[in-house]
Amino acid sequence: MSSDSPPDFTEGASNVGALTRLNVFSLLAQAGYNLKEGNTERAMLLFGAAALAPHSSKLSYAIQGGLAAKDVLEKFTDVPEPSTGGTDIPIE
């Protein structure tokens, strides 16, 4: 292993670093959870990111970041209207 290589990767195509293995495990766990919850589209994206992670960690992180950004945007757009404080008078 050369001294200028990052600590996450070792020389050789079949060896992946501990951080990469942890990322793959995390992606697979998230994909399994989403599949169980019925969100198959998100699960397939996460399975794909897990398959890509050992070869292109940047791309797998980009997929994760995109999904996280989508979640944040959905949280902001799904904000309920503030209540009127009980001033609604029912009309009979």
PyMOL Python script that loads the backbone (N, CA, C, O; Angstrom):
from pymol import cmd

cmd.read_pdbstr("""\
ATOM      1  N   MET A   1       0.850  -1.175   0.000  1.00  0.00           N
ATOM      2  CA  MET A   1       0.000   0.000   0.000  1.00  0.00           C
ATOM      3  C   MET A   1       0.888   1.226   0.000  1.00  0.00           C
ATOM      4  O   MET A   1       1.819   1.314   0.800  1.00  0.00           O
ATOM      5  N   SER A   2       0.616   2.181  -0.888  1.00  0.00           N
ATOM      6  CA  SER A   2       1.451   3.372  -0.968  1.00  0.00           C
ATOM      7  C   SER A   2       1.071   4.350   0.130  1.00  0.00           C
ATOM      8  O   SER A   2      -0.037   4.309   0.664  1.00  0.00           O
ATOM      9  N   SER A   3       1.999   5.223   0.454  1.00  0.00           N
ATOM     10  CA  SER A   3       1.768   6.151   1.558  1.00  0.00           C
ATOM     11  C   SER A   3       0.804   7.273   1.188  1.00  0.00           C
ATOM     12  O   SER A   3       0.273   7.941   2.076  1.00  0.00           O
ATOM     13  N   ASP A   4       0.565   7.495  -0.118  1.00  0.00           N
ATOM     14  CA  ASP A   4      -0.329   8.576  -0.511  1.00  0.00           C
ATOM     15  C   ASP A   4      -1.758   8.124  -0.789  1.00  0.00           C
ATOM     16  O   ASP A   4      -2.582   8.936  -1.210  1.00  0.00           O
ATOM     17  N   SER A   5      -2.077   6.842  -0.565  1.00  0.00           N
ATOM     18  CA  SER A   5      -3.443   6.372  -0.785  1.00  0.00           C
ATOM     19  C   SER A   5      -4.298   6.677   0.440  1.00  0.00           C
ATOM     20  O   SER A   5      -3.796   6.700   1.564  1.00  0.00           O
ATOM     21  N   PRO A   6      -5.588   6.910   0.221  1.00  0.00           N
ATOM     22  CA  PRO A   6      -6.466   7.197   1.355  1.00  0.00           C
ATOM     23  C   PRO A   6      -6.562   5.986   2.288  1.00  0.00           C
ATOM     24  O   PRO A   6      -6.416   4.853   1.830  1.00  0.00           O
ATOM     25  N   PRO A   7      -6.803   6.201   3.580  1.00  0.00           N
ATOM     26  CA  PRO A   7      -6.828   5.085   4.526  1.00  0.00           C
ATOM     27  C   PRO A   7      -8.013   4.144   4.327  1.00  0.00           C
ATOM     28  O   PRO A   7      -7.987   3.019   4.826  1.00  0.00           O
ATOM     29  N   ASP A   8      -9.057   4.580   3.605  1.00  0.00           N
ATOM     30  CA  ASP A   8     -10.248   3.757   3.424  1.00  0.00           C
ATOM     31  C   ASP A   8     -10.039   2.646   2.395  1.00  0.00           C
ATOM     32  O   ASP A   8     -10.738   1.633   2.434  1.00  0.00           O
ATOM     33  N   PHE A   9      -9.096   2.819   1.483  1.00  0.00           N
ATOM     34  CA  PHE A   9      -8.917   1.868   0.397  1.00  0.00           C
ATOM     35  C   PHE A   9      -7.556   1.201   0.493  1.00  0.00           C
ATOM     36  O   PHE A   9      -6.572   1.817   0.902  1.00  0.00           O
ATOM     37  N   THR A  10      -7.516  -0.047   0.115  1.00  0.00           N
ATOM     38  CA  THR A  10      -6.254  -0.767   0.028  1.00  0.00           C
ATOM     39  C   THR A  10      -5.998  -1.090  -1.425  1.00  0.00           C
ATOM     40  O   THR A  10      -6.919  -1.066  -2.241  1.00  0.00           O
ATOM     41  N   GLU A  11      -4.751  -1.393  -1.757  1.00  0.00           N
ATOM     42  CA  GLU A  11      -4.444  -1.714  -3.143  1.00  0.00           C
ATOM     43  C   GLU A  11      -5.051  -3.051  -3.510  1.00  0.00           C
ATOM     44  O   GLU A  11      -5.105  -3.967  -2.689  1.00  0.00           O
ATOM     45  N   GLY A  12      -5.499  -3.157  -4.729  1.00  0.00           N
ATOM     46  CA  GLY A  12      -6.149  -4.377  -5.193  1.00  0.00           C
ATOM     47  C   GLY A  12      -7.617  -4.120  -5.419  1.00  0.00           C
ATOM     48  O   GLY A  12      -8.267  -3.447  -4.619  1.00  0.00           O
ATOM     49  N   ALA A  13      -8.145  -4.655  -6.512  1.00  0.00           N
ATOM     50  CA  ALA A  13      -9.528  -4.364  -6.893  1.00  0.00           C
ATOM     51  C   ALA A  13     -10.538  -5.025  -5.971  1.00  0.00           C
ATOM     52  O   ALA A  13     -11.646  -4.510  -5.818  1.00  0.00           O
ATOM     53  N   SER A  14     -10.193  -6.152  -5.349  1.00  0.00           N
ATOM     54  CA  SER A  14     -11.179  -6.871  -4.550  1.00  0.00           C
ATOM     55  C   SER A  14     -11.257  -6.383  -3.107  1.00  0.00           C
ATOM     56  O   SER A  14     -12.195  -6.734  -2.392  1.00  0.00           O
ATOM     57  N   ASN A  15     -10.310  -5.598  -2.676  1.00  0.00           N
ATOM     58  CA  ASN A  15     -10.295  -5.122  -1.297  1.00  0.00           C
ATOM     59  C   ASN A  15     -10.987  -3.766  -1.199  1.00  0.00           C
ATOM     60  O   ASN A  15     -10.680  -2.838  -1.948  1.00  0.00           O
ATOM     61  N   VAL A  16     -11.920  -3.672  -0.268  1.00  0.00           N
ATOM     62  CA  VAL A  16     -12.566  -2.384   0.004  1.00  0.00           C
ATOM     63  C   VAL A  16     -12.330  -2.044   1.462  1.00  0.00           C
ATOM     64  O   VAL A  16     -12.161  -2.929   2.301  1.00  0.00           O
ATOM     65  N   GLY A  17     -12.321  -0.757   1.751  1.00  0.00           N
ATOM     66  CA  GLY A  17     -12.044  -0.314   3.103  1.00  0.00           C
ATOM     67  C   GLY A  17     -13.221  -0.484   4.043  1.00  0.00           C
ATOM     68  O   GLY A  17     -14.336  -0.803   3.629  1.00  0.00           O
ATOM     69  N   ALA A  18     -12.944  -0.262   5.313  1.00  0.00           N
ATOM     70  CA  ALA A  18     -13.966  -0.426   6.343  1.00  0.00           C
ATOM     71  C   ALA A  18     -15.103   0.575   6.173  1.00  0.00           C
ATOM     72  O   ALA A  18     -16.263   0.225   6.391  1.00  0.00           O
ATOM     73  N   LEU A  19     -14.796   1.809   5.790  1.00  0.00           N
ATOM     74  CA  LEU A  19     -15.850   2.805   5.602  1.00  0.00           C
ATOM     75  C   LEU A  19     -16.753   2.447   4.427  1.00  0.00           C
ATOM     76  O   LEU A  19     -17.962   2.674   4.472  1.00  0.00           O
ATOM     77  N   THR A  20     -16.165   1.893   3.388  1.00  0.00           N
ATOM     78  CA  THR A  20     -16.961   1.478   2.237  1.00  0.00           C
ATOM     79  C   THR A  20     -17.875   0.317   2.618  1.00  0.00           C
ATOM     80  O   THR A  20     -19.046   0.302   2.238  1.00  0.00           O
ATOM     81  N   ARG A  21     -17.358  -0.643   3.355  1.00  0.00           N
ATOM     82  CA  ARG A  21     -18.190  -1.768   3.805  1.00  0.00           C
ATOM     83  C   ARG A  21     -19.316  -1.283   4.707  1.00  0.00           C
ATOM     84  O   ARG A  21     -20.446  -1.758   4.595  1.00  0.00           O
ATOM     85  N   LEU A  22     -19.023  -0.349   5.595  1.00  0.00           N
ATOM     86  CA  LEU A  22     -20.049   0.211   6.476  1.00  0.00           C
ATOM     87  C   LEU A  22     -21.116   0.940   5.670  1.00  0.00           C
ATOM     88  O   LEU A  22     -22.305   0.832   5.968  1.00  0.00           O
ATOM     89  N   ASN A  23     -20.694   1.682   4.649  1.00  0.00           N
ATOM     90  CA  ASN A  23     -21.642   2.394   3.787  1.00  0.00           C
ATOM     91  C   ASN A  23     -22.538   1.396   3.049  1.00  0.00           C
ATOM     92  O   ASN A  23     -23.746   1.609   2.952  1.00  0.00           O
ATOM     93  N   VAL A  24     -21.964   0.323   2.535  1.00  0.00           N
ATOM     94  CA  VAL A  24     -22.757  -0.693   1.832  1.00  0.00           C
ATOM     95  C   VAL A  24     -23.757  -1.323   2.793  1.00  0.00           C
ATOM     96  O   VAL A  24     -24.923  -1.498   2.441  1.00  0.00           O
ATOM     97  N   PHE A  25     -23.318  -1.665   3.996  1.00  0.00           N
ATOM     98  CA  PHE A  25     -24.221  -2.252   4.989  1.00  0.00           C
ATOM     99  C   PHE A  25     -25.362  -1.289   5.325  1.00  0.00           C
ATOM    100  O   PHE A  25     -26.517  -1.704   5.417  1.00  0.00           O
ATOM    101  N   SER A  26     -25.045  -0.023   5.505  1.00  0.00           N
ATOM    102  CA  SER A  26     -26.056   0.986   5.816  1.00  0.00           C
ATOM    103  C   SER A  26     -27.055   1.125   4.665  1.00  0.00           C
ATOM    104  O   SER A  26     -28.262   1.206   4.894  1.00  0.00           O
ATOM    105  N   LEU A  27     -26.556   1.154   3.441  1.00  0.00           N
ATOM    106  CA  LEU A  27     -27.445   1.267   2.287  1.00  0.00           C
ATOM    107  C   LEU A  27     -28.365   0.059   2.175  1.00  0.00           C
ATOM    108  O   LEU A  27     -29.550   0.202   1.871  1.00  0.00           O
ATOM    109  N   LEU A  28     -27.822  -1.132   2.419  1.00  0.00           N
ATOM    110  CA  LEU A  28     -28.644  -2.340   2.348  1.00  0.00           C
ATOM    111  C   LEU A  28     -29.707  -2.354   3.445  1.00  0.00           C
ATOM    112  O   LEU A  28     -30.839  -2.776   3.210  1.00  0.00           O
ATOM    113  N   ALA A  29     -29.342  -1.892   4.642  1.00  0.00           N
ATOM    114  CA  ALA A  29     -30.312  -1.829   5.737  1.00  0.00           C
ATOM    115  C   ALA A  29     -31.430  -0.833   5.405  1.00  0.00           C
ATOM    116  O   ALA A  29     -32.605  -1.123   5.635  1.00  0.00           O
ATOM    117  N   GLN A  30     -31.073   0.330   4.870  1.00  0.00           N
ATOM    118  CA  GLN A  30     -32.074   1.322   4.483  1.00  0.00           C
ATOM    119  C   GLN A  30     -32.968   0.788   3.372  1.00  0.00           C
ATOM    120  O   GLN A  30     -34.182   0.992   3.389  1.00  0.00           O
ATOM    121  N   ALA A  31     -32.364   0.103   2.409  1.00  0.00           N
ATOM    122  CA  ALA A  31     -33.136  -0.457   1.302  1.00  0.00           C
ATOM    123  C   ALA A  31     -34.116  -1.512   1.808  1.00  0.00           C
ATOM    124  O   ALA A  31     -35.273  -1.538   1.387  1.00  0.00           O
ATOM    125  N   GLY A  32     -33.663  -2.372   2.702  1.00  0.00           N
ATOM    126  CA  GLY A  32     -34.544  -3.388   3.268  1.00  0.00           C
ATOM    127  C   GLY A  32     -35.702  -2.778   4.032  1.00  0.00           C
ATOM    128  O   GLY A  32     -36.838  -3.241   3.921  1.00  0.00           O
ATOM    129  N   TYR A  33     -35.423  -1.750   4.802  1.00  0.00           N
ATOM    130  CA  TYR A  33     -36.475  -1.076   5.561  1.00  0.00           C
ATOM    131  C   TYR A  33     -37.505  -0.456   4.618  1.00  0.00           C
ATOM    132  O   TYR A  33     -38.710  -0.605   4.819  1.00  0.00           O
ATOM    133  N   ASN A  34     -37.021   0.240   3.587  1.00  0.00           N
ATOM    134  CA  ASN A  34     -37.934   0.875   2.644  1.00  0.00           C
ATOM    135  C   ASN A  34     -38.736  -0.148   1.855  1.00  0.00           C
ATOM    136  O   ASN A  34     -39.899   0.095   1.534  1.00  0.00           O
ATOM    137  N   LEU A  35     -38.138  -1.280   1.540  1.00  0.00           N
ATOM    138  CA  LEU A  35     -38.859  -2.344   0.851  1.00  0.00           C
ATOM    139  C   LEU A  35     -39.963  -2.898   1.750  1.00  0.00           C
ATOM    140  O   LEU A  35     -41.079  -3.151   1.298  1.00  0.00           O
ATOM    141  N   LYS A  36     -39.635  -3.081   3.027  1.00  0.00           N
ATOM    142  CA  LYS A  36     -40.614  -3.570   3.993  1.00  0.00           C
ATOM    143  C   LYS A  36     -41.778  -2.587   4.150  1.00  0.00           C
ATOM    144  O   LYS A  36     -42.927  -2.999   4.311  1.00  0.00           O
ATOM    145  N   GLU A  37     -41.480  -1.306   4.102  1.00  0.00           N
ATOM    146  CA  GLU A  37     -42.507  -0.264   4.250  1.00  0.00           C
ATOM    147  C   GLU A  37     -43.305  -0.035   2.970  1.00  0.00           C
ATOM    148  O   GLU A  37     -44.256   0.748   2.968  1.00  0.00           O
ATOM    149  N   GLY A  38     -42.933  -0.704   1.888  1.00  0.00           N
ATOM    150  CA  GLY A  38     -43.673  -0.578   0.636  1.00  0.00           C
ATOM    151  C   GLY A  38     -43.167   0.490  -0.305  1.00  0.00           C
ATOM    152  O   GLY A  38     -43.806   0.759  -1.323  1.00  0.00           O
ATOM    153  N   ASN A  39     -42.038   1.109   0.002  1.00  0.00           N
ATOM    154  CA  ASN A  39     -41.471   2.145  -0.846  1.00  0.00           C
ATOM    155  C   ASN A  39     -40.437   1.498  -1.771  1.00  0.00           C
ATOM    156  O   ASN A  39     -39.231   1.636  -1.568  1.00  0.00           O
ATOM    157  N   THR A  40     -40.931   0.793  -2.784  1.00  0.00           N
ATOM    158  CA  THR A  40     -40.042  -0.002  -3.635  1.00  0.00           C
ATOM    159  C   THR A  40     -39.125   0.854  -4.501  1.00  0.00           C
ATOM    160  O   THR A  40     -37.987   0.463  -4.761  1.00  0.00           O
ATOM    161  N   GLU A  41     -39.598   2.014  -4.950  1.00  0.00           N
ATOM    162  CA  GLU A  41     -38.747   2.865  -5.790  1.00  0.00           C
ATOM    163  C   GLU A  41     -37.508   3.322  -5.015  1.00  0.00           C
ATOM    164  O   GLU A  41     -36.388   3.246  -5.521  1.00  0.00           O
ATOM    165  N   ARG A  42     -37.717   3.792  -3.795  1.00  0.00           N
ATOM    166  CA  ARG A  42     -36.595   4.241  -2.968  1.00  0.00           C
ATOM    167  C   ARG A  42     -35.690   3.055  -2.607  1.00  0.00           C
ATOM    168  O   ARG A  42     -34.467   3.187  -2.579  1.00  0.00           O
ATOM    169  N   ALA A  43     -36.301   1.898  -2.330  1.00  0.00           N
ATOM    170  CA  ALA A  43     -35.523   0.707  -2.001  1.00  0.00           C
ATOM    171  C   ALA A  43     -34.617   0.316  -3.158  1.00  0.00           C
ATOM    172  O   ALA A  43     -33.454  -0.027  -2.944  1.00  0.00           O
ATOM    173  N   MET A  44     -35.130   0.363  -4.373  1.00  0.00           N
ATOM    174  CA  MET A  44     -34.314  -0.002  -5.536  1.00  0.00           C
ATOM    175  C   MET A  44     -33.173   0.992  -5.749  1.00  0.00           C
ATOM    176  O   MET A  44     -32.066   0.598  -6.119  1.00  0.00           O
ATOM    177  N   LEU A  45     -33.438   2.276  -5.517  1.00  0.00           N
ATOM    178  CA  LEU A  45     -32.357   3.269  -5.611  1.00  0.00           C
ATOM    179  C   LEU A  45     -31.263   2.978  -4.588  1.00  0.00           C
ATOM    180  O   LEU A  45     -30.075   3.081  -4.893  1.00  0.00           O
ATOM    181  N   LEU A  46     -31.670   2.613  -3.375  1.00  0.00           N
ATOM    182  CA  LEU A  46     -30.692   2.313  -2.335  1.00  0.00           C
ATOM    183  C   LEU A  46     -29.932   1.015  -2.623  1.00  0.00           C
ATOM    184  O   LEU A  46     -28.731   0.935  -2.366  1.00  0.00           O
ATOM    185  N   PHE A  47     -30.622  -0.003  -3.154  1.00  0.00           N
ATOM    186  CA  PHE A  47     -29.936  -1.230  -3.558  1.00  0.00           C
ATOM    187  C   PHE A  47     -28.914  -0.932  -4.657  1.00  0.00           C
ATOM    188  O   PHE A  47     -27.805  -1.464  -4.640  1.00  0.00           O
ATOM    189  N   GLY A  48     -29.291  -0.085  -5.605  1.00  0.00           N
ATOM    190  CA  GLY A  48     -28.362   0.310  -6.667  1.00  0.00           C
ATOM    191  C   GLY A  48     -27.158   1.059  -6.124  1.00  0.00           C
ATOM    192  O   GLY A  48     -26.028   0.832  -6.556  1.00  0.00           O
ATOM    193  N   ALA A  49     -27.405   1.955  -5.171  1.00  0.00           N
ATOM    194  CA  ALA A  49     -26.297   2.694  -4.558  1.00  0.00           C
ATOM    195  C   ALA A  49     -25.367   1.742  -3.804  1.00  0.00           C
ATOM    196  O   ALA A  49     -24.150   1.926  -3.810  1.00  0.00           O
ATOM    197  N   ALA A  50     -25.941   0.724  -3.153  1.00  0.00           N
ATOM    198  CA  ALA A  50     -25.126  -0.260  -2.440  1.00  0.00           C
ATOM    199  C   ALA A  50     -24.270  -1.056  -3.422  1.00  0.00           C
ATOM    200  O   ALA A  50     -23.122  -1.389  -3.124  1.00  0.00           O
ATOM    201  N   ALA A  51     -24.829  -1.359  -4.586  1.00  0.00           N
ATOM    202  CA  ALA A  51     -24.062  -2.094  -5.590  1.00  0.00           C
ATOM    203  C   ALA A  51     -22.935  -1.240  -6.168  1.00  0.00           C
ATOM    204  O   ALA A  51     -21.881  -1.764  -6.527  1.00  0.00           O
ATOM    205  N   LEU A  52     -23.153   0.063  -6.256  1.00  0.00           N
ATOM    206  CA  LEU A  52     -22.141   0.967  -6.810  1.00  0.00           C
ATOM    207  C   LEU A  52     -21.070   1.376  -5.804  1.00  0.00           C
ATOM    208  O   LEU A  52     -19.962   1.742  -6.194  1.00  0.00           O
ATOM    209  N   ALA A  53     -21.388   1.317  -4.530  1.00  0.00           N
ATOM    210  CA  ALA A  53     -20.508   1.873  -3.492  1.00  0.00           C
ATOM    211  C   ALA A  53     -19.068   1.353  -3.538  1.00  0.00           C
ATOM    212  O   ALA A  53     -18.146   2.161  -3.427  1.00  0.00           O
ATOM    213  N   PRO A  54     -18.828   0.048  -3.695  1.00  0.00           N
ATOM    214  CA  PRO A  54     -17.430  -0.396  -3.727  1.00  0.00           C
ATOM    215  C   PRO A  54     -16.656   0.123  -4.942  1.00  0.00           C
ATOM    216  O   PRO A  54     -15.429   0.208  -4.902  1.00  0.00           O
ATOM    217  N   HIS A  55     -17.360   0.469  -6.013  1.00  0.00           N
ATOM    218  CA  HIS A  55     -16.697   0.913  -7.235  1.00  0.00           C
ATOM    219  C   HIS A  55     -16.645   2.424  -7.349  1.00  0.00           C
ATOM    220  O   HIS A  55     -15.682   2.978  -7.879  1.00  0.00           O
ATOM    221  N   SER A  56     -17.674   3.095  -6.854  1.00  0.00           N
ATOM    222  CA  SER A  56     -17.747   4.548  -6.942  1.00  0.00           C
ATOM    223  C   SER A  56     -18.445   5.093  -5.698  1.00  0.00           C
ATOM    224  O   SER A  56     -19.660   5.290  -5.689  1.00  0.00           O
ATOM    225  N   SER A  57     -17.673   5.330  -4.667  1.00  0.00           N
ATOM    226  CA  SER A  57     -18.263   5.812  -3.421  1.00  0.00           C
ATOM    227  C   SER A  57     -18.880   7.199  -3.592  1.00  0.00           C
ATOM    228  O   SER A  57     -19.876   7.518  -2.942  1.00  0.00           O
ATOM    229  N   LYS A  58     -18.297   8.021  -4.457  1.00  0.00           N
ATOM    230  CA  LYS A  58     -18.843   9.364  -4.675  1.00  0.00           C
ATOM    231  C   LYS A  58     -20.249   9.293  -5.254  1.00  0.00           C
ATOM    232  O   LYS A  58     -21.125  10.064  -4.859  1.00  0.00           O
ATOM    233  N   LEU A  59     -20.467   8.379  -6.180  1.00  0.00           N
ATOM    234  CA  LEU A  59     -21.786   8.246  -6.784  1.00  0.00           C
ATOM    235  C   LEU A  59     -22.800   7.725  -5.768  1.00  0.00           C
ATOM    236  O   LEU A  59     -23.942   8.184  -5.741  1.00  0.00           O
ATOM    237  N   SER A  60     -22.390   6.774  -4.935  1.00  0.00           N
ATOM    238  CA  SER A  60     -23.324   6.258  -3.923  1.00  0.00           C
ATOM    239  C   SER A  60     -23.666   7.337  -2.904  1.00  0.00           C
ATOM    240  O   SER A  60     -24.808   7.423  -2.454  1.00  0.00           O
ATOM    241  N   TYR A  61     -22.679   8.168  -2.532  1.00  0.00           N
ATOM    242  CA  TYR A  61     -22.960   9.270  -1.614  1.00  0.00           C
ATOM    243  C   TYR A  61     -23.869  10.302  -2.274  1.00  0.00           C
ATOM    244  O   TYR A  61     -24.707  10.902  -1.601  1.00  0.00           O
ATOM    245  N   ALA A  62     -23.718  10.517  -3.575  1.00  0.00           N
ATOM    246  CA  ALA A  62     -24.575  11.458  -4.288  1.00  0.00           C
ATOM    247  C   ALA A  62     -26.024  10.970  -4.296  1.00  0.00           C
ATOM    248  O   ALA A  62     -26.948  11.768  -4.136  1.00  0.00           O
ATOM    249  N   ILE A  63     -26.225   9.668  -4.482  1.00  0.00           N
ATOM    250  CA  ILE A  63     -27.574   9.110  -4.454  1.00  0.00           C
ATOM    251  C   ILE A  63     -28.179   9.289  -3.067  1.00  0.00           C
ATOM    252  O   ILE A  63     -29.330   9.704  -2.936  1.00  0.00           O
ATOM    253  N   GLN A  64     -27.397   8.972  -2.024  1.00  0.00           N
ATOM    254  CA  GLN A  64     -27.885   9.155  -0.655  1.00  0.00           C
ATOM    255  C   GLN A  64     -28.221  10.614  -0.387  1.00  0.00           C
ATOM    256  O   GLN A  64     -29.250  10.912   0.220  1.00  0.00           O
ATOM    257  N   GLY A  65     -27.369  11.518  -0.831  1.00  0.00           N
ATOM    258  CA  GLY A  65     -27.612  12.946  -0.633  1.00  0.00           C
ATOM    259  C   GLY A  65     -28.854  13.423  -1.355  1.00  0.00           C
ATOM    260  O   GLY A  65     -29.608  14.242  -0.828  1.00  0.00           O
ATOM    261  N   GLY A  66     -29.075  12.912  -2.565  1.00  0.00           N
ATOM    262  CA  GLY A  66     -30.268  13.270  -3.316  1.00  0.00           C
ATOM    263  C   GLY A  66     -31.531  12.811  -2.618  1.00  0.00           C
ATOM    264  O   GLY A  66     -32.519  13.545  -2.569  1.00  0.00           O
ATOM    265  N   LEU A  67     -31.506  11.598  -2.074  1.00  0.00           N
ATOM    266  CA  LEU A  67     -32.677  11.093  -1.347  1.00  0.00           C
ATOM    267  C   LEU A  67     -32.916  11.891  -0.072  1.00  0.00           C
ATOM    268  O   LEU A  67     -34.060  12.172   0.283  1.00  0.00           O
ATOM    269  N   ALA A  68     -31.838  12.257   0.616  1.00  0.00           N
ATOM    270  CA  ALA A  68     -31.978  13.056   1.834  1.00  0.00           C
ATOM    271  C   ALA A  68     -32.524  14.446   1.505  1.00  0.00           C
ATOM    272  O   ALA A  68     -33.378  14.964   2.224  1.00  0.00           O
ATOM    273  N   ALA A  69     -32.037  15.047   0.426  1.00  0.00           N
ATOM    274  CA  ALA A  69     -32.527  16.363   0.022  1.00  0.00           C
ATOM    275  C   ALA A  69     -34.009  16.298  -0.344  1.00  0.00           C
ATOM    276  O   ALA A  69     -34.768  17.213  -0.026  1.00  0.00           O
ATOM    277  N   LYS A  70     -34.421  15.220  -1.010  1.00  0.00           N
ATOM    278  CA  LYS A  70     -35.831  15.041  -1.360  1.00  0.00           C
ATOM    279  C   LYS A  70     -36.682  14.958  -0.097  1.00  0.00           C
ATOM    280  O   LYS A  70     -37.762  15.545  -0.034  1.00  0.00           O
ATOM    281  N   ASP A  71     -36.194  14.223   0.917  1.00  0.00           N
ATOM    282  CA  ASP A  71     -36.920  14.114   2.183  1.00  0.00           C
ATOM    283  C   ASP A  71     -37.078  15.472   2.856  1.00  0.00           C
ATOM    284  O   ASP A  71     -38.154  15.800   3.357  1.00  0.00           O
ATOM    285  N   VAL A  72     -36.004  16.260   2.867  1.00  0.00           N
ATOM    286  CA  VAL A  72     -36.049  17.578   3.504  1.00  0.00           C
ATOM    287  C   VAL A  72     -37.031  18.488   2.767  1.00  0.00           C
ATOM    288  O   VAL A  72     -37.819  19.192   3.399  1.00  0.00           O
ATOM    289  N   LEU A  73     -36.987  18.477   1.440  1.00  0.00           N
ATOM    290  CA  LEU A  73     -37.909  19.306   0.668  1.00  0.00           C
ATOM    291  C   LEU A  73     -39.359  18.892   0.899  1.00  0.00           C
ATOM    292  O   LEU A  73     -40.243  19.745   0.983  1.00  0.00           O
ATOM    293  N   GLU A  74     -39.607  17.591   1.001  1.00  0.00           N
ATOM    294  CA  GLU A  74     -40.965  17.127   1.273  1.00  0.00           C
ATOM    295  C   GLU A  74     -41.440  17.574   2.647  1.00  0.00           C
ATOM    296  O   GLU A  74     -42.617  17.889   2.823  1.00  0.00           O
ATOM    297  N   LYS A  75     -40.532  17.604   3.628  1.00  0.00           N
ATOM    298  CA  LYS A  75     -40.910  18.062   4.972  1.00  0.00           C
ATOM    299  C   LYS A  75     -41.332  19.531   4.939  1.00  0.00           C
ATOM    300  O   LYS A  75     -42.290  19.921   5.606  1.00  0.00           O
ATOM    301  N   PHE A  76     -40.611  20.345   4.156  1.00  0.00           N
ATOM    302  CA  PHE A  76     -40.927  21.771   4.098  1.00  0.00           C
ATOM    303  C   PHE A  76     -42.188  22.044   3.298  1.00  0.00           C
ATOM    304  O   PHE A  76     -42.913  22.989   3.607  1.00  0.00           O
ATOM    305  N   THR A  77     -42.467  21.250   2.287  1.00  0.00           N
ATOM    306  CA  THR A  77     -43.646  21.499   1.462  1.00  0.00           C
ATOM    307  C   THR A  77     -44.915  20.915   2.057  1.00  0.00           C
ATOM    308  O   THR A  77     -46.011  21.309   1.657  1.00  0.00           O
ATOM    309  N   ASP A  78     -44.802  19.991   2.997  1.00  0.00           N
ATOM    310  CA  ASP A  78     -45.962  19.367   3.620  1.00  0.00           C
ATOM    311  C   ASP A  78     -46.314  19.997   4.966  1.00  0.00           C
ATOM    312  O   ASP A  78     -46.944  19.353   5.805  1.00  0.00           O
ATOM    313  N   VAL A  79     -45.913  21.248   5.177  1.00  0.00           N
ATOM    314  CA  VAL A  79     -46.217  21.929   6.434  1.00  0.00           C
ATOM    315  C   VAL A  79     -47.699  22.241   6.463  1.00  0.00           C
ATOM    316  O   VAL A  79     -48.204  22.878   5.538  1.00  0.00           O
ATOM    317  N   PRO A  80     -48.430  21.807   7.516  1.00  0.00           N
ATOM    318  CA  PRO A  80     -49.873  22.069   7.574  1.00  0.00           C
ATOM    319  C   PRO A  80     -50.168  23.540   7.832  1.00  0.00           C
ATOM    320  O   PRO A  80     -49.339  24.273   8.372  1.00  0.00           O
ATOM    321  N   GLU A  81     -51.352  23.950   7.439  1.00  0.00           N
ATOM    322  CA  GLU A  81     -51.798  25.320   7.688  1.00  0.00           C
ATOM    323  C   GLU A  81     -51.918  25.546   9.189  1.00  0.00           C
ATOM    324  O   GLU A  81     -52.352  24.647   9.910  1.00  0.00           O
ATOM    325  N   PRO A  82     -51.545  26.723   9.674  1.00  0.00           N
ATOM    326  CA  PRO A  82     -51.715  26.990  11.101  1.00  0.00           C
ATOM    327  C   PRO A  82     -53.192  27.026  11.460  1.00  0.00           C
ATOM    328  O   PRO A  82     -54.027  27.449  10.660  1.00  0.00           O
ATOM    329  N   SER A  83     -53.506  26.580  12.663  1.00  0.00           N
ATOM    330  CA  SER A  83     -54.905  26.572  13.090  1.00  0.00           C
ATOM    331  C   SER A  83     -55.380  27.999  13.334  1.00  0.00           C
ATOM    332  O   SER A  83     -54.578  28.908  13.552  1.00  0.00           O
ATOM    333  N   THR A  84     -56.667  28.176  13.296  1.00  0.00           N
ATOM    334  CA  THR A  84     -57.251  29.510  13.481  1.00  0.00           C
ATOM    335  C   THR A  84     -57.459  29.836  14.956  1.00  0.00           C
ATOM    336  O   THR A  84     -57.962  30.912  15.281  1.00  0.00           O
ATOM    337  N   GLY A  85     -57.090  28.950  15.833  1.00  0.00           N
ATOM    338  CA  GLY A  85     -57.204  29.204  17.254  1.00  0.00           C
ATOM    339  C   GLY A  85     -58.607  28.972  17.792  1.00  0.00           C
ATOM    340  O   GLY A  85     -58.962  29.511  18.840  1.00  0.00           O
ATOM    341  N   GLY A  86     -59.396  28.191  17.102  1.00  0.00           N
ATOM    342  CA  GLY A  86     -60.736  27.878  17.599  1.00  0.00           C
ATOM    343  C   GLY A  86     -61.770  28.934  17.296  1.00  0.00           C
ATOM    344  O   GLY A  86     -62.813  28.966  17.948  1.00  0.00           O
ATOM    345  N   THR A  87     -61.521  29.808  16.325  1.00  0.00           N
ATOM    346  CA  THR A  87     -62.480  30.853  16.009  1.00  0.00           C
ATOM    347  C   THR A  87     -63.506  30.431  14.976  1.00  0.00           C
ATOM    348  O   THR A  87     -64.378  31.217  14.607  1.00  0.00           O
ATOM    349  N   ASP A  88     -63.408  29.188  14.503  1.00  0.00           N
ATOM    350  CA  ASP A  88     -64.396  28.714  13.530  1.00  0.00           C
ATOM    351  C   ASP A  88     -65.733  28.489  14.236  1.00  0.00           C
ATOM    352  O   ASP A  88     -65.806  27.801  15.254  1.00  0.00           O
ATOM    353  N   ILE A  89     -66.760  29.068  13.690  1.00  0.00           N
ATOM    354  CA  ILE A  89     -68.111  28.904  14.246  1.00  0.00           C
ATOM    355  C   ILE A  89     -68.890  27.985  13.317  1.00  0.00           C
ATOM    356  O   ILE A  89     -69.074  28.301  12.141  1.00  0.00           O
ATOM    357  N   PRO A  90     -69.347  26.855  13.834  1.00  0.00           N
ATOM    358  CA  PRO A  90     -70.094  25.939  12.962  1.00  0.00           C
ATOM    359  C   PRO A  90     -71.444  26.546  12.589  1.00  0.00           C
ATOM    360  O   PRO A  90     -72.142  27.119  13.426  1.00  0.00           O
ATOM    361  N   ILE A  91     -71.784  26.408  11.343  1.00  0.00           N
ATOM    362  CA  ILE A  91     -73.070  26.910  10.844  1.00  0.00           C
ATOM    363  C   ILE A  91     -74.009  25.723  10.729  1.00  0.00           C
ATOM    364  O   ILE A  91     -73.714  24.734  10.059  1.00  0.00           O
ATOM    365  N   GLU A  92     -75.149  25.844  11.398  1.00  0.00           N
ATOM    366  CA  GLU A  92     -76.115  24.743  11.390  1.00  0.00           C
ATOM    367  C   GLU A  92     -77.285  25.049  10.524  1.00  0.00           C
ATOM    368  O   GLU A  92     -78.195  24.229  10.403  1.00  0.00           O
TER     369      GLU A  92
END
""", "prot")
cmd.dss("prot")
cmd.show_as("cartoon", "prot")
cmd.util.cbc("prot")
cmd.orient("prot")
